[in-house]
Amino acid sequence: FNKAVALDPNFGLAWAGIAEAYVFMSSTGEADPNEAVPKAKLAVKKALELDDSLAEAHVSQALLMMNDWDWSGADQEFQRPIQLNQNNSQAHINYAAVLSAQGKHEQALQEGRDALRLDPSSGDVYYNHILHLFHARRFDEALSMSKKGIEVDPEHPRWMTLIPRIYLAQGRFAEAIQETEHRVEGDELKRSPNLGYAYARIGRRREAEMVLDAALHRADKLSNAAIAIIYTGMDDKEHALDWLEKAYQERDTIMTHLKVDPVFDNLRSEQRFKELLRRMHLD
């Protein structure tokens, strides 16, 4: 993308691609959000100045608005690509993301169904729809849909985290451990938040502490919100909330699911947790 805009600075689609890449890298931990997000904002601004009809640019703009906890702005931006092209499956699944984060589950799931109808061969569409089923606490349906998603795209990298988390939410901790060990390898397994959470919940405190130690002491440590998940499994609410506060300050993308993610249910009565939701405009 950088080579493309070097050849043609007025190539709006390439600027939109740069923005999307920085947003994605920020969300996966491949880039520091404090560096990647400002670059994404500059790129998306340039793209929209060049061509306001670029659906890809509006999607990146909406994701950045979510990152700033601007839910109404993100809602409007996510609708623009759908207005530009009703048959864009990615536009529907992206719009579902902002609806799901706000707890508007039925609307989110309808957008997901529309996306699947338009593109039934996309593993990414399946993953996102299953994630929204999970956030709507329709766990059995999410697991059933996961089987179809794996058939469509068995190599999709996010099955390794999503399926164990469904088991965790159902209290099926042994299955969550087994699924994590099956799908995650090496250093990533040793510091897996799903594994640490499950170990803690079934009383294997020593193993949970080993996962936490691995997560904390590597140079490329987990995101702050992921570390909070391990502390949540240990029922160490104060430390979990401390790390969620850090995640809030760094605009950790896991925080966009704070209102709806079942893993944080035992924190919901805590005043500090309610305050986080208020500051994120999710109360």
N, C-alpha and C positions, 0 to 999 in steps of 0.2 A: 504493500500500500504506500509506503514511503517512497519507493522508487516510482510509483505511478504519479504521485503528486509532484515529485521532482521533475518529471517529464511534462506534466500538465497540471499546474496549480489550480486550474479551474475545473478539475474532474471531481465533481461533488460526491459521486459514489465511492471514490477512493477515500475521501475525507470521512465519509460515513463508516467505511470499513476500519479506518484507524480508530475511530471512536468506539466502535463495537469491540474491537480487539482489546483496547485498554479497559473497557468495562468488564469484559470476560476475565481478563487476567487479574483484575482487582478482586473479582468475586471468587476466584479459585485459589487465591494466595500466590499466584505466579508473579505478582507485582505488588509493591507497596501501594495501598489505596491513596496515601497522602501524595504520592507522585503520579499514579496512574489516572486518578479521577480528574485533576486539573487538566491533564493532557487530553482526556476524553472530552471534557467540556469545551476546550478550544476547538477540537476537531469537529464536534457536532455543530458548534456555532458556525464554523466555516462551511460545512456541508449544507446547512439550512439556508445560509445566505446565498449560496450558489443555486440551490434548487429546493424550494420548500415542499416539493411533492415527493421527496425521497422517503419512502416508507422506512428504510433501514435507519435513516437519521432520526426519525421520530421515535423509533423503538429505543435507540440509545439515549435520546433525550429523556424519555419516560423512565428508563432504568436509573438514570442519574437523578431524576426527581425523587424516585423511591429512596435512593441513597441519601437524599436530603430530607426525607420524611415528608415530602410534599405529595400527599396521596391524591388530592383533587387534581393537581397539575398532571401527575402521572396518569391518572384515569383519563383525562382529556387527550394527552399525547398518545396513549396506547390505542385510543379509538381512531386516531387519524389514519394509520395504515389500513385499518378495516374499511374506513370510508373510501380510501384510495383504491382498495382492491378487496372485495368481500371474499375472494377465493384464496387469500393469503393465509395458510394454516398457521404460520409462525406468528402472524399478527394476532390471531385469536388466542393462541396459547400464551402469548406475552400479556395480553389484556387480562387473561385469567389470573396471572400472577398478582397483579395489583388488587384485583377483587378478592382473591383468597387471603392475601395478607391482612386485609381489613375485616375478614370474617364474613364476607359476602359469598358464602360457599355455593349456593345454588346457581347464582349468576356465573361464578367461576367455572363450575362444572359444565354448565351449558356451553360456555366458550370452548372448554376442552373437548366436549363432544363434537362441536362444529369443526375443530381442528382435526380430530381423528377422522371425521367423515371426509374431509378434504385431502388428508394425507395419512392414510392408514399404514403406510410403510415406514414412517419416521419413528425411530427409537426415541428421539428427543421429544417429540410430541407425546408419545406414550409416557415417558418419564415424568414430564411436567403434569400431565393429567393425573397420574398416580400420586404424585406429590400433593396435588390439591385434594384428592380423595383422602389422603392421609391427614391433611390438615382439617378436613371436614369430619374426621374420626370415623370414616367409613372403612375400617381396617380390613374386613373380610373382602370387600369389593376391591380394595387396593391390592391385596395379595393376589386375588384372582386375575386382575388386570396385569399384574407384574409378570405372570406366566406368559401372557400374550405378548407383552413388551419384550421379554427375553427372546421369544421366538422370532420376533421382527428384527431385533438388534441385540444378539447375545453378547457383543463386545462393548456395549455402552458402559462407560466407566462409572456411572453413578448408581448402577444396581448394587455395587458393593457397599454403599452406605444406606440407600433407601430401604432395601428389603430388611436388613437387620433392625432398622429403626421402627418398622411396622411391628416386628416381633416384640421389640422393647415396649412399645405402647400397649401391646396386648398382654404384657406380663409374661411372655414366653422367652425367658432370659436364656435358657439353655440353647434354644433354637437360634436366638440372636447371636450367641457366641459361636455356635457351629457355622452359621451362615457367614459371619465375619471371617472366621478362620479359613473358610472355603474360598472366599473371594478376595481377601487382602493378604499380601505377602510381605515378608522382610520387615524393614524398619517401620513401614506404614502400619503393619499389624501391631507391632509392639507399642505404638502410641495411638491406637485407634480409640476415639472417644466412645464409640458404641461399645467396644470391648470393655473399656474401663467402667462405663456406666453399668453394664450387665454384671461384671464381676462384683461391683459394690452392692448391687441389689440382691445378689444371691449369697452375700456374706463372705465372698472371697476377697476380703479387704486387702490382704498382702498383694495379690495380683493387681487389684485396682490401683494401689499405690505405685506399683512398678510401671503401670501404663502412664499414670500421671507424671511420674518422674521422667520417663522417656519423652513425654509431650513437652515438659517444661525445660529440659536441659539440652535439647538439640538446637543447633544454630538456626535451623529453619523450623522453629517451633510451630505448633498448631495455632490457629486463630484463637483469639481471646474467648470468643463464644464457645468454641469447641472445648476449651479447657473448662469453661463454666459447666458444660454438660457433664464432665467427669465428676466435678464437685457436687453437682446436683444428684448424681447417682449415689454418692456417699452421704447424701442428706446434710452436707456441709453448706448450709444456705448462705452464711456470711461470705465465705470465699467465693461461692458461685455468683453472688451478687456483685462482689468486688470485680470479678472478671467480666461480668456483663456490663458493668460500668465502663471498663476499659474498652470493651467491644463497641459500646455506644460512642465513646469519644473517637474511636478510629473508624467509625462507620462500617463496622464488620457486616457483610451482607447477610449473615445468618440472623442478624437482628431484625431484618425485614419480616421474619416469620415469628417474632416474639409473641405476638398476640395469639397465635393459633397453633404453635408447635406443642404437642403433648409432652415432650420431654421436660418442659419447664412448669408442668402443672403443680408440682409441690412448692413452687415459689409464688404462686398467684395471690396468695393471701398476705404476702409480705408487703409492707408499705413501700420499701425501696423498689420493689418490682412494679408496683402500681405507678410509682413516680416515673420510672423509666418509660412505661407505656404512655403516660401523660406527655412527657417531653417529646416522644415520637409521634404524638397526635394519634395514638391508637387506643386511647381510653374510651 
